[in-house]
Amino acid sequence: MAKGASTSANRRTDIVSAAIEVFAEIGYYRATTAQVADKAAISQPYVYRFFASKEALLLEALEVSWQRIVHAFEGVRDSAAPEQLEKGFIAAYEEIIQSHRSEILLQMQAQTIREEPIRESMQRGMQQVRQLVLDAFREAGIEAPESRTSDFLARGMLCNVAMALDLYDELMVKQR
């Protein structure tokens, strides 16, 4: 990869990372691309060099957040013994909550956004994670994989709420 292409890819990643932080902190609707640019230490026009709109930037940020979960869960699926699968998924998700809190907050906010492209992005991400977990549970021979998957995802949503409200230890300790 040429140096210019590498720098360009790094700047795009920097912009998305800044957007995740800004959107998670103040909300998508209140956030501006100028605030994202400031967080990324670049000019606002440079944001538009990579993203046609604030919505396009949000969609990329959501894709990053969903792919982080998918990749973590794929790693668990590919390495955990069947009896450790669910605990492995839980541990992987707890790690994401700790290390990428803003991405989870971003997803939580995006659940309330009614614009169709954002809703579709959220639906795709949730469906991809659900299918990955369901397939892994089925392949592991876990009894009632559909209901176990639903329970697992519901607990994940509770984890999100508990983390957002700073009640994680109180609400989640009995879930492990």
C-alpha positions as a printed NumPy array, in Angstrom:
array([[  0.   ,   0.   ,   0.   ],
       [  1.35 ,   3.411,  -0.922],
       [  2.112,   5.826,   1.907],
       [ -0.684,   8.185,   0.826],
       [ -3.22 ,   5.351,   0.8  ],
       [ -2.049,   4.2  ,   4.225],
       [ -2.329,   7.706,   5.635],
       [ -5.757,   8.108,   4.043],
       [ -6.981,   4.822,   5.558],
       [ -5.615,   5.871,   8.953],
       [ -7.369,   9.23 ,   8.743],
       [-10.648,   7.525,   7.842],
       [-10.247,   5.26 ,  10.881],
       [ -9.41 ,   8.282,  13.047],
       [-12.553,  10.065,  11.863],
       [-14.756,   7.041,  12.577],
       [-13.198,   6.632,  16.035],
       [-13.791,  10.3  ,  16.775],
       [-17.385,  10.037,  15.535],
       [-18.039,   7.064,  17.805],
       [-16.803,   9.068,  20.788],
       [-18.679,  12.249,  19.897],
       [-21.951,  10.53 ,  18.954],
       [-21.841,   8.373,  22.095],
       [-21.098,  11.344,  24.331],
       [-23.601,  13.913,  23.072],
       [-25.894,  11.993,  20.745],
       [-26.12 ,  11.759,  16.995],
       [-28.637,  14.553,  16.531],
       [-26.786,  17.067,  18.707],
       [-23.353,  16.182,  17.358],
       [-21.889,  18.034,  14.409],
       [-19.253,  17.051,  11.911],
       [-17.287,  20.055,  13.193],
       [-17.169,  18.414,  16.641],
       [-16.071,  15.135,  15.065],
       [-13.373,  16.96 ,  13.107],
       [-12.201,  18.711,  16.266],
       [-12.007,  15.387,  18.13 ],
       [-10.022,  13.881,  15.236],
       [ -7.773,  16.973,  15.078],
       [ -8.609,  17.674,  11.433],
       [-10.633,  20.23 ,   9.526],
       [-14.365,  19.756,   8.992],
       [-14.012,  19.69 ,   5.169],
       [-11.629,  16.76 ,   5.591],
       [-14.466,  14.768,   7.211],
       [-16.512,  15.32 ,   4.05 ],
       [-13.634,  14.078,   1.926],
       [-14.355,  10.639,   3.379],
       [-18.059,  10.803,   4.241],
       [-20.795,  12.428,   2.159],
       [-22.939,  13.123,   5.218],
       [-23.156,  12.795,   8.971],
       [-25.507,   9.852,   8.402],
       [-22.879,   8.076,   6.264],
       [-20.407,   8.587,   9.091],
       [-22.848,   7.124,  11.617],
       [-23.457,   4.112,   9.383],
       [-19.715,   3.456,   9.177],
       [-19.383,   3.851,  12.954],
       [-22.198,   1.36 ,  13.513],
       [-20.602,  -1.1  ,  11.104],
       [-17.339,  -0.878,  13.067],
       [-19.179,  -1.527,  16.33 ],
       [-21.126,  -4.521,  15.013],
       [-18.073,  -6.053,  13.356],
       [-16.147,  -5.845,  16.618],
       [-18.82 ,  -7.998,  18.288],
       [-19.029, -10.4  ,  15.349],
       [-15.252, -10.911,  15.222],
       [-15.05 , -11.442,  18.972],
       [-17.885, -13.975,  18.89 ],
       [-16.383, -15.758,  15.876],
       [-13.19 , -16.169,  17.864],
       [-15.127, -17.723,  20.731],
       [-17.143, -19.948,  18.416],
       [-13.974, -21.211,  16.749],
       [-12.044, -21.909,  19.948],
       [-14.38 , -22.653,  22.868],
       [-15.442, -26.107,  23.922],
       [-19.225, -26.583,  23.533],
       [-19.825, -26.456,  27.285],
       [-17.858, -23.173,  27.506],
       [-19.435, -21.477,  24.5  ],
       [-21.943, -19.26 ,  26.299],
       [-19.449, -18.276,  28.997],
       [-16.984, -17.443,  26.238],
       [-19.511, -15.199,  24.5  ],
       [-20.279, -13.474,  27.809],
       [-16.585, -12.9  ,  28.533],
       [-16.006, -11.555,  25.008],
       [-18.93 ,  -9.155,  25.313],
       [-17.841,  -7.997,  28.772],
       [-14.424,  -7.233,  27.297],
       [-16.041,  -5.143,  24.538],
       [-18.144,  -3.279,  27.101],
       [-14.996,  -2.474,  29.074],
       [-12.711,  -1.57 ,  26.185],
       [-15.19 ,  -0.073,  23.681],
       [-17.913,   1.398,  25.863],
       [-18.662,   4.213,  23.407],
       [-19.477,   1.729,  20.652],
       [-22.117,   0.093,  22.828],
       [-23.541,   3.474,  23.825],
       [-23.636,   4.399,  20.137],
       [-25.625,   1.257,  19.323],
       [-28.022,   1.973,  22.163],
       [-28.677,   5.459,  20.826],
       [-29.015,   4.216,  17.255],
       [-31.854,   1.924,  18.343],
       [-34.011,   5.028,  18.745],
       [-33.16 ,   6.667,  15.421],
       [-35.996,   6.301,  12.925],
       [-34.152,   7.021,   9.658],
       [-34.441,   3.909,   7.523],
       [-30.734,   3.428,   6.642],
       [-29.817,   3.538,  10.328],
       [-32.641,   1.183,  11.315],
       [-31.539,  -1.211,   8.568],
       [-27.938,  -1.065,   9.78 ],
       [-29.02 ,  -1.854,  13.333],
       [-31.273,  -4.68 ,  12.132],
       [-28.466,  -6.203,  10.037],
       [-26.026,  -6.035,  12.94 ],
       [-28.44 ,  -7.588,  15.427],
       [-29.473, -10.282,  12.943],
       [-25.852, -11.133,  12.187],
       [-24.981, -11.488,  15.875],
       [-28.168, -13.47 ,  16.557],
       [-27.48 , -15.856,  13.684],
       [-23.864, -16.363,  14.741],
       [-24.88 , -17.21 ,  18.319],
       [-27.779, -19.417,  17.206],
       [-25.616, -21.354,  14.75 ],
       [-22.9  , -21.798,  17.376],
       [-25.415, -23.057,  19.946],
       [-26.906, -25.47 ,  17.396],
       [-23.49 , -26.771,  16.334],
       [-22.534, -27.255,  19.985],
       [-25.68 , -29.324,  20.582],
       [-27.06 , -26.902,  23.159],
       [-30.627, -27.753,  24.074],
       [-33.339, -25.316,  22.891],
       [-30.866, -23.154,  20.936],
       [-33.497, -20.621,  19.806],
       [-34.65 , -19.771,  23.324],
       [-31.077, -19.873,  24.659],
       [-30.089, -17.412,  21.929],
       [-32.983, -15.107,  22.81 ],
       [-32.085, -15.294,  26.5  ],
       [-28.442, -14.594,  25.72 ],
       [-29.302, -11.541,  23.601],
       [-31.747, -10.273,  26.24 ],
       [-29.031, -10.52 ,  28.892],
       [-26.743,  -8.632,  26.529],
       [-29.284,  -5.833,  26.309],
       [-29.476,  -5.793,  30.105],
       [-25.678,  -5.554,  30.172],
       [-25.899,  -2.502,  27.924],
       [-28.448,  -0.78 ,  30.148],
       [-26.542,  -1.672,  33.315],
       [-23.301,  -0.321,  31.829],
       [-24.966,   2.895,  30.629],
       [-26.456,   3.494,  34.084],
       [-23.228,   2.591,  35.917],
       [-25.055,  -0.3  ,  37.609],
       [-23.157,  -3.115,  35.923],
       [-21.805,  -4.819,  39.031],
       [-25.137,  -4.624,  40.851],
       [-27.322,  -5.836,  37.985],
       [-25.04 ,  -8.307,  36.24 ],
       [-23.183, -10.172,  38.966],
       [-25.82 , -12.917,  39.117],
       [-25.84 , -13.371,  35.329],
       [-22.36 , -14.923,  35.127]])
